[in-house]
């Protein structure tokens, strides 16, 4: 079962993929990307370039110190914000 958070995080990227993120004062290193998908909705307000806004979702295995877990992080194309969407037990 997972917990939903929806909290802002800081993400470091390489070639458009998340490599590390900071949440609650800790740095988590991405060990593996488990899944990646993009959502679009026609009822969202169009982006500045006229295209539909995107939400890029990444399900990753990541860790801090000695603990590892599975996290879903999300990037909002319109604001550039990253969110921690979900954490799996």
PyMOL Python script that loads the backbone (N, CA, C, O; Angstrom):
from pymol import cmd

cmd.read_pdbstr("""\
ATOM      1  N   UNK A   1       0.845  -1.176   0.000  1.00  0.00           N
ATOM      2  CA  UNK A   1       0.000   0.000   0.000  1.00  0.00           C
ATOM      3  C   UNK A   1       0.891   1.239   0.000  1.00  0.00           C
ATOM      4  O   UNK A   1       1.962   1.235   0.607  1.00  0.00           O
ATOM      5  N   UNK A   2       0.459   2.283  -0.668  1.00  0.00           N
ATOM      6  CA  UNK A   2       1.254   3.490  -0.728  1.00  0.00           C
ATOM      7  C   UNK A   2       0.597   4.646  -0.010  1.00  0.00           C
ATOM      8  O   UNK A   2      -0.611   4.654   0.226  1.00  0.00           O
ATOM      9  N   UNK A   3       1.407   5.610   0.328  1.00  0.00           N
ATOM     10  CA  UNK A   3       0.919   6.841   0.958  1.00  0.00           C
ATOM     11  C   UNK A   3       1.027   7.974  -0.049  1.00  0.00           C
ATOM     12  O   UNK A   3       2.028   8.090  -0.756  1.00  0.00           O
ATOM     13  N   UNK A   4       0.007   8.800  -0.115  1.00  0.00           N
ATOM     14  CA  UNK A   4      -0.015   9.939  -1.032  1.00  0.00           C
ATOM     15  C   UNK A   4       0.476  11.174  -0.282  1.00  0.00           C
ATOM     16  O   UNK A   4       0.050  11.435   0.843  1.00  0.00           O
ATOM     17  N   UNK A   5       1.375  11.934  -0.911  1.00  0.00           N
ATOM     18  CA  UNK A   5       1.927  13.122  -0.269  1.00  0.00           C
ATOM     19  C   UNK A   5       1.597  14.409  -1.025  1.00  0.00           C
ATOM     20  O   UNK A   5       0.942  15.293  -0.473  1.00  0.00           O
ATOM     21  N   UNK A   6       2.039  14.529  -2.276  1.00  0.00           N
ATOM     22  CA  UNK A   6       1.802  15.755  -3.032  1.00  0.00           C
ATOM     23  C   UNK A   6       2.571  16.943  -2.503  1.00  0.00           C
ATOM     24  O   UNK A   6       2.075  18.069  -2.541  1.00  0.00           O
ATOM     25  N   UNK A   7       3.794  16.709  -2.002  1.00  0.00           N
ATOM     26  CA  UNK A   7       4.604  17.790  -1.444  1.00  0.00           C
ATOM     27  C   UNK A   7       5.713  18.189  -2.417  1.00  0.00           C
ATOM     28  O   UNK A   7       6.235  17.341  -3.140  1.00  0.00           O
ATOM     29  N   UNK A   8       6.076  19.475  -2.440  1.00  0.00           N
ATOM     30  CA  UNK A   8       7.158  19.922  -3.312  1.00  0.00           C
ATOM     31  C   UNK A   8       8.499  19.303  -2.901  1.00  0.00           C
ATOM     32  O   UNK A   8       8.781  19.134  -1.715  1.00  0.00           O
ATOM     33  N   UNK A   9       9.310  18.971  -3.897  1.00  0.00           N
ATOM     34  CA  UNK A   9      10.659  18.445  -3.665  1.00  0.00           C
ATOM     35  C   UNK A   9      11.608  19.113  -4.642  1.00  0.00           C
ATOM     36  O   UNK A   9      11.183  19.697  -5.639  1.00  0.00           O
ATOM     37  N   UNK A  10      12.890  19.023  -4.349  1.00  0.00           N
ATOM     38  CA  UNK A  10      13.938  19.477  -5.258  1.00  0.00           C
ATOM     39  C   UNK A  10      14.495  18.252  -5.961  1.00  0.00           C
ATOM     40  O   UNK A  10      14.799  17.248  -5.317  1.00  0.00           O
ATOM     41  N   UNK A  11      14.632  18.331  -7.294  1.00  0.00           N
ATOM     42  CA  UNK A  11      15.097  17.190  -8.079  1.00  0.00           C
ATOM     43  C   UNK A  11      16.299  17.595  -8.913  1.00  0.00           C
ATOM     44  O   UNK A  11      16.322  18.673  -9.508  1.00  0.00           O
ATOM     45  N   UNK A  12      17.299  16.723  -8.952  1.00  0.00           N
ATOM     46  CA  UNK A  12      18.447  16.864  -9.847  1.00  0.00           C
ATOM     47  C   UNK A  12      18.229  15.896 -10.997  1.00  0.00           C
ATOM     48  O   UNK A  12      17.820  14.752 -10.796  1.00  0.00           O
ATOM     49  N   UNK A  13      18.511  16.374 -12.212  1.00  0.00           N
ATOM     50  CA  UNK A  13      18.258  15.577 -13.413  1.00  0.00           C
ATOM     51  C   UNK A  13      19.532  15.388 -14.217  1.00  0.00           C
ATOM     52  O   UNK A  13      20.488  16.156 -14.106  1.00  0.00           O
ATOM     53  N   UNK A  14      19.514  14.341 -15.032  1.00  0.00           N
ATOM     54  CA  UNK A  14      20.544  14.110 -16.037  1.00  0.00           C
ATOM     55  C   UNK A  14      19.830  13.585 -17.280  1.00  0.00           C
ATOM     56  O   UNK A  14      19.141  12.566 -17.226  1.00  0.00           O
ATOM     57  N   UNK A  15      19.998  14.278 -18.386  1.00  0.00           N
ATOM     58  CA  UNK A  15      19.326  13.920 -19.639  1.00  0.00           C
ATOM     59  C   UNK A  15      17.812  13.818 -19.464  1.00  0.00           C
ATOM     60  O   UNK A  15      17.178  12.947 -20.059  1.00  0.00           O
ATOM     61  N   UNK A  16      17.230  14.699 -18.656  1.00  0.00           N
ATOM     62  CA  UNK A  16      15.795  14.730 -18.451  1.00  0.00           C
ATOM     63  C   UNK A  16      15.247  13.689 -17.492  1.00  0.00           C
ATOM     64  O   UNK A  16      14.035  13.604 -17.298  1.00  0.00           O
ATOM     65  N   UNK A  17      16.125  12.894 -16.890  1.00  0.00           N
ATOM     66  CA  UNK A  17      15.700  11.868 -15.932  1.00  0.00           C
ATOM     67  C   UNK A  17      16.134  12.258 -14.527  1.00  0.00           C
ATOM     68  O   UNK A  17      17.223  12.800 -14.339  1.00  0.00           O
ATOM     69  N   UNK A  18      15.293  11.986 -13.551  1.00  0.00           N
ATOM     70  CA  UNK A  18      15.684  12.312 -12.170  1.00  0.00           C
ATOM     71  C   UNK A  18      16.817  11.404 -11.689  1.00  0.00           C
ATOM     72  O   UNK A  18      16.785  10.192 -11.903  1.00  0.00           O
ATOM     73  N   UNK A  19      17.812  11.998 -11.043  1.00  0.00           N
ATOM     74  CA  UNK A  19      18.935  11.219 -10.498  1.00  0.00           C
ATOM     75  C   UNK A  19      18.990  11.273  -8.972  1.00  0.00           C
ATOM     76  O   UNK A  19      19.456  10.335  -8.326  1.00  0.00           O
ATOM     77  N   UNK A  20      18.512  12.373  -8.410  1.00  0.00           N
ATOM     78  CA  UNK A  20      18.442  12.548  -6.947  1.00  0.00           C
ATOM     79  C   UNK A  20      17.287  13.472  -6.648  1.00  0.00           C
ATOM     80  O   UNK A  20      16.866  14.255  -7.500  1.00  0.00           O
ATOM     81  N   UNK A  21      16.771  13.380  -5.427  1.00  0.00           N
ATOM     82  CA  UNK A  21      15.781  14.346  -4.980  1.00  0.00           C
ATOM     83  C   UNK A  21      15.931  14.572  -3.486  1.00  0.00           C
ATOM     84  O   UNK A  21      16.426  13.719  -2.749  1.00  0.00           O
ATOM     85  N   UNK A  22      15.488  15.744  -3.066  1.00  0.00           N
ATOM     86  CA  UNK A  22      15.548  16.104  -1.650  1.00  0.00           C
ATOM     87  C   UNK A  22      14.128  16.202  -1.118  1.00  0.00           C
ATOM     88  O   UNK A  22      13.285  16.914  -1.665  1.00  0.00           O
ATOM     89  N   UNK A  23      13.886  15.470  -0.039  1.00  0.00           N
ATOM     90  CA  UNK A  23      12.573  15.477   0.610  1.00  0.00           C
ATOM     91  C   UNK A  23      12.787  15.439   2.116  1.00  0.00           C
ATOM     92  O   UNK A  23      13.543  14.613   2.627  1.00  0.00           O
ATOM     93  N   UNK A  24      12.133  16.316   2.799  1.00  0.00           N
ATOM     94  CA  UNK A  24      12.165  16.355   4.263  1.00  0.00           C
ATOM     95  C   UNK A  24      13.593  16.412   4.806  1.00  0.00           C
ATOM     96  O   UNK A  24      13.920  15.768   5.803  1.00  0.00           O
ATOM     97  N   UNK A  25      14.443  17.206   4.122  1.00  0.00           N
ATOM     98  CA  UNK A  25      15.810  17.406   4.585  1.00  0.00           C
ATOM     99  C   UNK A  25      16.797  16.314   4.229  1.00  0.00           C
ATOM    100  O   UNK A  25      17.968  16.409   4.597  1.00  0.00           O
ATOM    101  N   UNK A  26      16.358  15.272   3.519  1.00  0.00           N
ATOM    102  CA  UNK A  26      17.252  14.169   3.133  1.00  0.00           C
ATOM    103  C   UNK A  26      17.422  14.119   1.618  1.00  0.00           C
ATOM    104  O   UNK A  26      16.517  14.481   0.866  1.00  0.00           O
ATOM    105  N   UNK A  27      18.581  13.671   1.189  1.00  0.00           N
ATOM    106  CA  UNK A  27      18.859  13.466  -0.233  1.00  0.00           C
ATOM    107  C   UNK A  27      18.650  11.985  -0.550  1.00  0.00           C
ATOM    108  O   UNK A  27      19.214  11.113   0.112  1.00  0.00           O
ATOM    109  N   UNK A  28      17.842  11.715  -1.561  1.00  0.00           N
ATOM    110  CA  UNK A  28      17.570  10.352  -2.022  1.00  0.00           C
ATOM    111  C   UNK A  28      18.209  10.172  -3.392  1.00  0.00           C
ATOM    112  O   UNK A  28      17.968  10.972  -4.296  1.00  0.00           O
ATOM    113  N   UNK A  29      19.011   9.144  -3.553  1.00  0.00           N
ATOM    114  CA  UNK A  29      19.653   8.844  -4.826  1.00  0.00           C
ATOM    115  C   UNK A  29      18.823   7.800  -5.566  1.00  0.00           C
ATOM    116  O   UNK A  29      18.481   6.751  -5.021  1.00  0.00           O
ATOM    117  N   UNK A  30      18.508   8.116  -6.823  1.00  0.00           N
ATOM    118  CA  UNK A  30      17.724   7.184  -7.639  1.00  0.00           C
ATOM    119  C   UNK A  30      18.620   6.031  -8.058  1.00  0.00           C
ATOM    120  O   UNK A  30      19.634   6.231  -8.725  1.00  0.00           O
ATOM    121  N   UNK A  31      18.241   4.833  -7.665  1.00  0.00           N
ATOM    122  CA  UNK A  31      18.978   3.620  -8.024  1.00  0.00           C
ATOM    123  C   UNK A  31      18.489   3.050  -9.347  1.00  0.00           C
ATOM    124  O   UNK A  31      19.270   2.554 -10.159  1.00  0.00           O
ATOM    125  N   UNK A  32      17.176   3.131  -9.544  1.00  0.00           N
ATOM    126  CA  UNK A  32      16.557   2.539 -10.731  1.00  0.00           C
ATOM    127  C   UNK A  32      15.266   3.272 -11.073  1.00  0.00           C
ATOM    128  O   UNK A  32      14.509   3.653 -10.180  1.00  0.00           O
ATOM    129  N   UNK A  33      15.018   3.469 -12.356  1.00  0.00           N
ATOM    130  CA  UNK A  33      13.729   3.985 -12.814  1.00  0.00           C
ATOM    131  C   UNK A  33      12.870   2.769 -13.125  1.00  0.00           C
ATOM    132  O   UNK A  33      13.205   1.963 -13.993  1.00  0.00           O
ATOM    133  N   UNK A  34      11.757   2.646 -12.406  1.00  0.00           N
ATOM    134  CA  UNK A  34      10.888   1.488 -12.563  1.00  0.00           C
ATOM    135  C   UNK A  34       9.813   1.716 -13.618  1.00  0.00           C
ATOM    136  O   UNK A  34       9.387   0.775 -14.289  1.00  0.00           O
ATOM    137  N   UNK A  35       9.377   2.958 -13.766  1.00  0.00           N
ATOM    138  CA  UNK A  35       8.335   3.274 -14.742  1.00  0.00           C
ATOM    139  C   UNK A  35       8.353   4.772 -15.014  1.00  0.00           C
ATOM    140  O   UNK A  35       8.799   5.564 -14.184  1.00  0.00           O
ATOM    141  N   UNK A  36       7.864   5.143 -16.181  1.00  0.00           N
ATOM    142  CA  UNK A  36       7.770   6.551 -16.567  1.00  0.00           C
ATOM    143  C   UNK A  36       6.571   6.692 -17.481  1.00  0.00           C
ATOM    144  O   UNK A  36       6.406   5.906 -18.414  1.00  0.00           O
ATOM    145  N   UNK A  37       5.722   7.698 -17.224  1.00  0.00           N
ATOM    146  CA  UNK A  37       4.592   7.943 -18.104  1.00  0.00           C
ATOM    147  C   UNK A  37       4.243   9.425 -18.063  1.00  0.00           C
ATOM    148  O   UNK A  37       4.646  10.157 -17.159  1.00  0.00           O
ATOM    149  N   UNK A  38       3.478   9.844 -19.076  1.00  0.00           N
ATOM    150  CA  UNK A  38       3.085  11.239 -19.221  1.00  0.00           C
ATOM    151  C   UNK A  38       1.563  11.297 -19.280  1.00  0.00           C
ATOM    152  O   UNK A  38       0.934  10.494 -19.968  1.00  0.00           O
ATOM    153  N   UNK A  39       0.972  12.249 -18.557  1.00  0.00           N
ATOM    154  CA  UNK A  39      -0.471  12.456 -18.646  1.00  0.00           C
ATOM    155  C   UNK A  39      -0.744  13.826 -19.243  1.00  0.00           C
ATOM    156  O   UNK A  39      -0.058  14.804 -18.947  1.00  0.00           O
ATOM    157  N   UNK A  40      -1.759  13.870 -20.086  1.00  0.00           N
ATOM    158  CA  UNK A  40      -2.243  15.098 -20.717  1.00  0.00           C
ATOM    159  C   UNK A  40      -3.747  15.143 -20.531  1.00  0.00           C
ATOM    160  O   UNK A  40      -4.413  14.108 -20.541  1.00  0.00           O
ATOM    161  N   UNK A  41      -4.279  16.346 -20.360  1.00  0.00           N
ATOM    162  CA  UNK A  41      -5.738  16.470 -20.288  1.00  0.00           C
ATOM    163  C   UNK A  41      -6.161  17.683 -21.093  1.00  0.00           C
ATOM    164  O   UNK A  41      -5.615  18.774 -20.928  1.00  0.00           O
ATOM    165  N   UNK A  42      -7.123  17.488 -21.952  1.00  0.00           N
ATOM    166  CA  UNK A  42      -7.593  18.563 -22.822  1.00  0.00           C
ATOM    167  C   UNK A  42      -8.269  19.682 -22.036  1.00  0.00           C
ATOM    168  O   UNK A  42      -8.329  20.814 -22.516  1.00  0.00           O
ATOM    169  N   UNK A  43      -8.783  19.391 -20.829  1.00  0.00           N
ATOM    170  CA  UNK A  43      -9.466  20.433 -20.059  1.00  0.00           C
ATOM    171  C   UNK A  43      -8.513  21.282 -19.219  1.00  0.00           C
ATOM    172  O   UNK A  43      -8.952  22.222 -18.557  1.00  0.00           O
ATOM    173  N   UNK A  44      -7.199  20.964 -19.235  1.00  0.00           N
ATOM    174  CA  UNK A  44      -6.229  21.809 -18.553  1.00  0.00           C
ATOM    175  C   UNK A  44      -6.018  23.077 -19.363  1.00  0.00           C
ATOM    176  O   UNK A  44      -6.208  23.073 -20.580  1.00  0.00           O
ATOM    177  N   UNK A  45      -5.631  24.150 -18.710  1.00  0.00           N
ATOM    178  CA  UNK A  45      -5.329  25.403 -19.389  1.00  0.00           C
ATOM    179  C   UNK A  45      -4.117  25.190 -20.296  1.00  0.00           C
ATOM    180  O   UNK A  45      -3.109  24.643 -19.849  1.00  0.00           O
ATOM    181  N   UNK A  46      -4.197  25.613 -21.567  1.00  0.00           N
ATOM    182  CA  UNK A  46      -3.063  25.415 -22.482  1.00  0.00           C
ATOM    183  C   UNK A  46      -1.777  26.052 -21.955  1.00  0.00           C
ATOM    184  O   UNK A  46      -1.809  27.066 -21.258  1.00  0.00           O
ATOM    185  N   UNK A  47      -0.661  25.445 -22.298  1.00  0.00           N
ATOM    186  CA  UNK A  47       0.653  25.965 -21.926  1.00  0.00           C
ATOM    187  C   UNK A  47       0.939  27.242 -22.715  1.00  0.00           C
ATOM    188  O   UNK A  47       0.219  27.561 -23.661  1.00  0.00           O
ATOM    189  N   UNK A  48       1.975  27.965 -22.333  1.00  0.00           N
ATOM    190  CA  UNK A  48       2.337  29.220 -22.994  1.00  0.00           C
ATOM    191  C   UNK A  48       2.596  29.027 -24.484  1.00  0.00           C
ATOM    192  O   UNK A  48       2.332  29.929 -25.279  1.00  0.00           O
ATOM    193  N   UNK A  49       3.113  27.853 -24.871  1.00  0.00           N
ATOM    194  CA  UNK A  49       3.395  27.594 -26.283  1.00  0.00           C
ATOM    195  C   UNK A  49       2.170  27.087 -27.035  1.00  0.00           C
ATOM    196  O   UNK A  49       2.270  26.743 -28.213  1.00  0.00           O
ATOM    197  N   UNK A  50       1.008  27.036 -26.369  1.00  0.00           N
ATOM    198  CA  UNK A  50      -0.224  26.593 -27.005  1.00  0.00           C
ATOM    199  C   UNK A  50      -0.471  25.099 -26.897  1.00  0.00           C
ATOM    200  O   UNK A  50      -1.559  24.628 -27.230  1.00  0.00           O
ATOM    201  N   UNK A  51       0.520  24.348 -26.438  1.00  0.00           N
ATOM    202  CA  UNK A  51       0.361  22.900 -26.286  1.00  0.00           C
ATOM    203  C   UNK A  51      -0.340  22.567 -24.980  1.00  0.00           C
ATOM    204  O   UNK A  51      -0.555  23.430 -24.130  1.00  0.00           O
ATOM    205  N   UNK A  52      -0.684  21.314 -24.844  1.00  0.00           N
ATOM    206  CA  UNK A  52      -1.317  20.872 -23.606  1.00  0.00           C
ATOM    207  C   UNK A  52      -0.267  20.710 -22.512  1.00  0.00           C
ATOM    208  O   UNK A  52       0.835  20.231 -22.780  1.00  0.00           O
ATOM    209  N   UNK A  53      -0.591  21.098 -21.303  1.00  0.00           N
ATOM    210  CA  UNK A  53       0.345  20.893 -20.194  1.00  0.00           C
ATOM    211  C   UNK A  53       0.564  19.403 -19.957  1.00  0.00           C
ATOM    212  O   UNK A  53      -0.343  18.591 -20.138  1.00  0.00           O
ATOM    213  N   UNK A  54       1.763  19.064 -19.555  1.00  0.00           N
ATOM    214  CA  UNK A  54       2.112  17.668 -19.284  1.00  0.00           C
ATOM    215  C   UNK A  54       2.417  17.478 -17.809  1.00  0.00           C
ATOM    216  O   UNK A  54       2.922  18.372 -17.129  1.00  0.00           O
ATOM    217  N   UNK A  55       2.099  16.301 -17.348  1.00  0.00           N
ATOM    218  CA  UNK A  55       2.597  15.832 -16.059  1.00  0.00           C
ATOM    219  C   UNK A  55       3.436  14.612 -16.365  1.00  0.00           C
ATOM    220  O   UNK A  55       2.938  13.621 -16.898  1.00  0.00           O
ATOM    221  N   UNK A  56       4.713  14.688 -16.027  1.00  0.00           N
ATOM    222  CA  UNK A  56       5.620  13.552 -16.227  1.00  0.00           C
ATOM    223  C   UNK A  56       5.774  12.836 -14.898  1.00  0.00           C
ATOM    224  O   UNK A  56       6.208  13.426 -13.909  1.00  0.00           O
ATOM    225  N   UNK A  57       5.423  11.582 -14.882  1.00  0.00           N
ATOM    226  CA  UNK A  57       5.466  10.762 -13.676  1.00  0.00           C
ATOM    227  C   UNK A  57       6.649   9.804 -13.767  1.00  0.00           C
ATOM    228  O   UNK A  57       6.907   9.211 -14.815  1.00  0.00           O
ATOM    229  N   UNK A  58       7.350   9.665 -12.670  1.00  0.00           N
ATOM    230  CA  UNK A  58       8.482   8.739 -12.591  1.00  0.00           C
ATOM    231  C   UNK A  58       8.307   7.879 -11.343  1.00  0.00           C
ATOM    232  O   UNK A  58       8.203   8.411 -10.238  1.00  0.00           O
ATOM    233  N   UNK A  59       8.275   6.578 -11.506  1.00  0.00           N
ATOM    234  CA  UNK A  59       8.294   5.673 -10.348  1.00  0.00           C
ATOM    235  C   UNK A  59       9.735   5.180 -10.239  1.00  0.00           C
ATOM    236  O   UNK A  59      10.258   4.556 -11.163  1.00  0.00           O
ATOM    237  N   UNK A  60      10.363   5.462  -9.118  1.00  0.00           N
ATOM    238  CA  UNK A  60      11.787   5.167  -8.960  1.00  0.00           C
ATOM    239  C   UNK A  60      12.044   4.386  -7.681  1.00  0.00           C
ATOM    240  O   UNK A  60      11.294   4.471  -6.708  1.00  0.00           O
ATOM    241  N   UNK A  61      13.126   3.625  -7.716  1.00  0.00           N
ATOM    242  CA  UNK A  61      13.663   3.027  -6.496  1.00  0.00           C
ATOM    243  C   UNK A  61      14.799   3.952  -6.075  1.00  0.00           C
ATOM    244  O   UNK A  61      15.721   4.214  -6.848  1.00  0.00           O
ATOM    245  N   UNK A  62      14.721   4.436  -4.857  1.00  0.00           N
ATOM    246  CA  UNK A  62      15.702   5.419  -4.397  1.00  0.00           C
ATOM    247  C   UNK A  62      15.998   5.191  -2.930  1.00  0.00           C
ATOM    248  O   UNK A  62      15.235   4.540  -2.217  1.00  0.00           O
ATOM    249  N   UNK A  63      17.128   5.743  -2.490  1.00  0.00           N
ATOM    250  CA  UNK A  63      17.503   5.541  -1.105  1.00  0.00           C
ATOM    251  C   UNK A  63      18.262   6.698  -0.514  1.00  0.00           C
ATOM    252  O   UNK A  63      18.817   7.550  -1.208  1.00  0.00           O
ATOM    253  N   UNK A  64      18.261   6.689   0.805  1.00  0.00           N
ATOM    254  CA  UNK A  64      18.978   7.663   1.609  1.00  0.00           C
ATOM    255  C   UNK A  64      19.663   6.879   2.717  1.00  0.00           C
ATOM    256  O   UNK A  64      19.009   6.129   3.441  1.00  0.00           O
ATOM    257  N   UNK A  65      20.954   7.045   2.852  1.00  0.00           N
ATOM    258  CA  UNK A  65      21.722   6.299   3.850  1.00  0.00           C
ATOM    259  C   UNK A  65      21.557   4.794   3.615  1.00  0.00           C
ATOM    260  O   UNK A  65      22.000   4.279   2.588  1.00  0.00           O
ATOM    261  N   UNK A  66      20.932   4.093   4.547  1.00  0.00           N
ATOM    262  CA  UNK A  66      20.808   2.634   4.426  1.00  0.00           C
ATOM    263  C   UNK A  66      19.414   2.166   4.034  1.00  0.00           C
ATOM    264  O   UNK A  66      19.199   0.966   3.865  1.00  0.00           O
ATOM    265  N   UNK A  67      18.457   3.088   3.886  1.00  0.00           N
ATOM    266  CA  UNK A  67      17.089   2.669   3.574  1.00  0.00           C
ATOM    267  C   UNK A  67      16.728   2.995   2.125  1.00  0.00           C
ATOM    268  O   UNK A  67      17.082   4.051   1.602  1.00  0.00           O
ATOM    269  N   UNK A  68      16.019   2.067   1.491  1.00  0.00           N
ATOM    270  CA  UNK A  68      15.588   2.239   0.114  1.00  0.00           C
ATOM    271  C   UNK A  68      14.084   2.045   0.043  1.00  0.00           C
ATOM    272  O   UNK A  68      13.503   1.329   0.858  1.00  0.00           O
ATOM    273  N   UNK A  69      13.461   2.681  -0.928  1.00  0.00           N
ATOM    274  CA  UNK A  69      12.026   2.546  -1.108  1.00  0.00           C
ATOM    275  C   UNK A  69      11.646   2.851  -2.538  1.00  0.00           C
ATOM    276  O   UNK A  69      12.501   3.118  -3.382  1.00  0.00           O
ATOM    277  N   UNK A  70      10.350   2.808  -2.800  1.00  0.00           N
ATOM    278  CA  UNK A  70       9.811   3.120  -4.121  1.00  0.00           C
ATOM    279  C   UNK A  70       9.003   4.400  -3.989  1.00  0.00           C
ATOM    280  O   UNK A  70       8.146   4.525  -3.114  1.00  0.00           O
ATOM    281  N   UNK A  71       9.291   5.350  -4.874  1.00  0.00           N
ATOM    282  CA  UNK A  71       8.710   6.684  -4.818  1.00  0.00           C
ATOM    283  C   UNK A  71       8.165   7.053  -6.188  1.00  0.00           C
ATOM    284  O   UNK A  71       8.752   6.709  -7.214  1.00  0.00           O
ATOM    285  N   UNK A  72       7.046   7.750  -6.198  1.00  0.00           N
ATOM    286  CA  UNK A  72       6.546   8.325  -7.441  1.00  0.00           C
ATOM    287  C   UNK A  72       6.734   9.829  -7.348  1.00  0.00           C
ATOM    288  O   UNK A  72       6.189  10.483  -6.459  1.00  0.00           O
ATOM    289  N   UNK A  73       7.512  10.368  -8.278  1.00  0.00           N
ATOM    290  CA  UNK A  73       7.731  11.806  -8.318  1.00  0.00           C
ATOM    291  C   UNK A  73       7.127  12.322  -9.615  1.00  0.00           C
ATOM    292  O   UNK A  73       7.073  11.609 -10.617  1.00  0.00           O
ATOM    293  N   UNK A  74       6.674  13.571  -9.581  1.00  0.00           N
ATOM    294  CA  UNK A  74       5.931  14.126 -10.719  1.00  0.00           C
ATOM    295  C   UNK A  74       6.457  15.512 -11.060  1.00  0.00           C
ATOM    296  O   UNK A  74       6.729  16.328 -10.180  1.00  0.00           O
ATOM    297  N   UNK A  75       6.594  15.758 -12.354  1.00  0.00           N
ATOM    298  CA  UNK A  75       7.036  17.065 -12.844  1.00  0.00           C
ATOM    299  C   UNK A  75       5.891  17.734 -13.578  1.00  0.00           C
ATOM    300  O   UNK A  75       5.293  17.146 -14.479  1.00  0.00           O
ATOM    301  N   UNK A  76       5.583  18.975 -13.188  1.00  0.00           N
ATOM    302  CA  UNK A  76       4.526  19.765 -13.820  1.00  0.00           C
ATOM    303  C   UNK A  76       5.153  20.669 -14.877  1.00  0.00           C
ATOM    304  O   UNK A  76       5.969  21.531 -14.547  1.00  0.00           O
ATOM    305  N   UNK A  77       4.781  20.482 -16.148  1.00  0.00           N
ATOM    306  CA  UNK A  77       5.424  21.236 -17.224  1.00  0.00           C
ATOM    307  C   UNK A  77       5.116  22.728 -17.172  1.00  0.00           C
ATOM    308  O   UNK A  77       5.967  23.540 -17.537  1.00  0.00           O
ATOM    309  N   UNK A  78       3.930  23.104 -16.731  1.00  0.00           N
ATOM    310  CA  UNK A  78       3.574  24.525 -16.744  1.00  0.00           C
ATOM    311  C   UNK A  78       4.329  25.329 -15.695  1.00  0.00           C
ATOM    312  O   UNK A  78       4.748  26.457 -15.958  1.00  0.00           O
ATOM    313  N   UNK A  79       4.503  24.760 -14.514  1.00  0.00           N
ATOM    314  CA  UNK A  79       5.174  25.499 -13.439  1.00  0.00           C
ATOM    315  C   UNK A  79       6.638  25.107 -13.276  1.00  0.00           C
ATOM    316  O   UNK A  79       7.420  25.850 -12.682  1.00  0.00           O
ATOM    317  N   UNK A  80       7.010  23.944 -13.802  1.00  0.00           N
ATOM    318  CA  UNK A  80       8.366  23.436 -13.606  1.00  0.00           C
ATOM    319  C   UNK A  80       8.561  22.787 -12.248  1.00  0.00           C
ATOM    320  O   UNK A  80       9.666  22.359 -11.913  1.00  0.00           O
ATOM    321  N   UNK A  81       7.489  22.710 -11.461  1.00  0.00           N
ATOM    322  CA  UNK A  81       7.576  22.166 -10.097  1.00  0.00           C
ATOM    323  C   UNK A  81       7.656  20.642 -10.104  1.00  0.00           C
ATOM    324  O   UNK A  81       7.077  19.976 -10.962  1.00  0.00           O
ATOM    325  N   UNK A  82       8.382  20.111  -9.131  1.00  0.00           N
ATOM    326  CA  UNK A  82       8.450  18.676  -8.876  1.00  0.00           C
ATOM    327  C   UNK A  82       7.713  18.396  -7.580  1.00  0.00           C
ATOM    328  O   UNK A  82       7.818  19.156  -6.617  1.00  0.00           O
ATOM    329  N   UNK A  83       6.964  17.297  -7.561  1.00  0.00           N
ATOM    330  CA  UNK A  83       6.231  16.896  -6.374  1.00  0.00           C
ATOM    331  C   UNK A  83       6.529  15.433  -6.047  1.00  0.00           C
ATOM    332  O   UNK A  83       6.718  14.612  -6.945  1.00  0.00           O
ATOM    333  N   UNK A  84       6.569  15.124  -4.780  1.00  0.00           N
ATOM    334  CA  UNK A  84       6.583  13.734  -4.345  1.00  0.00           C
ATOM    335  C   UNK A  84       5.116  13.332  -4.277  1.00  0.00           C
ATOM    336  O   UNK A  84       4.383  13.795  -3.404  1.00  0.00           O
ATOM    337  N   UNK A  85       4.690  12.478  -5.190  1.00  0.00           N
ATOM    338  CA  UNK A  85       3.282  12.123  -5.286  1.00  0.00           C
ATOM    339  C   UNK A  85       2.909  10.977  -4.365  1.00  0.00           C
ATOM    340  O   UNK A  85       1.849  10.998  -3.740  1.00  0.00           O
ATOM    341  N   UNK A  86       3.789   9.959  -4.277  1.00  0.00           N
ATOM    342  CA  UNK A  86       3.428   8.757  -3.524  1.00  0.00           C
ATOM    343  C   UNK A  86       4.683   8.029  -3.053  1.00  0.00           C
ATOM    344  O   UNK A  86       5.730   8.075  -3.700  1.00  0.00           O
ATOM    345  N   UNK A  87       4.554   7.363  -1.921  1.00  0.00           N
ATOM    346  CA  UNK A  87       5.623   6.516  -1.390  1.00  0.00           C
ATOM    347  C   UNK A  87       5.009   5.153  -1.102  1.00  0.00           C
ATOM    348  O   UNK A  87       3.980   5.059  -0.432  1.00  0.00           O
ATOM    349  N   UNK A  88       5.647   4.087  -1.613  1.00  0.00           N
ATOM    350  CA  UNK A  88       5.156   2.738  -1.381  1.00  0.00           C
ATOM    351  C   UNK A  88       5.863   2.125  -0.191  1.00  0.00           C
ATOM    352  O   UNK A  88       7.057   2.343   0.013  1.00  0.00           O
ATOM    353  N   UNK A  89       5.119   1.351   0.600  1.00  0.00           N
ATOM    354  CA  UNK A  89       5.668   0.653   1.767  1.00  0.00           C
ATOM    355  C   UNK A  89       6.558  -0.491   1.319  1.00  0.00           C
ATOM    356  O   UNK A  89       7.116  -1.203   2.153  1.00  0.00           O
TER     357      UNK A  89
END
""", "prot")
cmd.dss("prot")
cmd.show_as("cartoon", "prot")
cmd.util.cbc("prot")
cmd.orient("prot")
